[in-house]
Amino acid sequence: MTAPTMPIRTALTAAALAALVSWASPVSGDWSLGANWSSGAVPAPTDAAAIGVAGAYTVTVNGGFSVTALDVSNPSASINVNNGSSLSI
């Protein structure tokens, strides 16, 4: 006799499915400049952003941006969201 089979269900969060786009170099710069990111493009709302490259620098947000997740693993890096700008996670 064979045991009944049950479908396997896997719950995936949006962040688990997101592309990871990382800050490319240890220098200060603008979030909105694609050249500052590993993909060559600004993280999209469906992407996860990571700021972890070693060094002391500031990522400046000018405008409105959204990502599914944000990981700032470098304690020497900072994010500055200018007046009138936003970064939604």
N, C-alpha and C positions, 0 to 999 in steps of 0.2 A: 504494500500500500504506500502510496506517495503522499507526503505531507502537502497540504494546500500551499500555494504560493501567494504571496502578497506583493503588490507593487511597492517599489521603493520610491519614496518621495524625498526630494532634497530641497530644502528651502535655501535660496540664495538671496542675499541682500543686494541692493543696487550697487553698493560699494564693492562687493565681491566680483561683480560683473564689469566694473568700470575699468577703463584703461588707466594705467598709472603714468602720470606725466610728472617728471622731476625737474626741479630748478637745476640748470645746467652747469653753473660755475660759481665760485665763491666770491662774487662781486655783487654790489648793490645794483638794483635795477627795477624797472617797471614791470609789474605783473602782465600788462597788456602787450608786451613785446614778445612775439613768438620766438625770436632768437634766444631768449633767456631760458627756454624750456627744452627738455630732452627730445621732444617730438618735433621741435621747430614750429610749434603752434601753441597758442594760449590754451590751457586746459578748458575743455568744454563742460557744460553742465552735467554731462554723463561720465566725466572723468574723475579720477581721484588725483589730487595734487600732493606732491611730496617736496619738502624743503629740508634736505638733509646733508647736502654737500658741506664739508668742513670749512670753517672760516667765519669771520664776523662780518655780516652784511645785512642790509635791509631790503626787503621786497616791498615795493610801494604799489598800493592799489589805487588807481585813478579810474573811476568809472564803476559800473556794476557788473559783478561776476558771480558765478555760482559753480560749485563742484559738489560731487557726491560725498567726498571725504577730503580731509586735509590732515597730513601728518607732518608736523614740524619736529623732526628728531634731532636737529642741531640746536643745542641750547644757546649758541652764540649768534644765531640768526634771528631776525625779527621781521614782523609784518606790520607795515604802517598803512592803515586805511584812511586816506585823506577825507576831509570834510566833503560831504555830498557824494561820497563813493560808498560802495558796499561789497561785501564778500559773504555770500550765503553758502552754508554748508548743510 
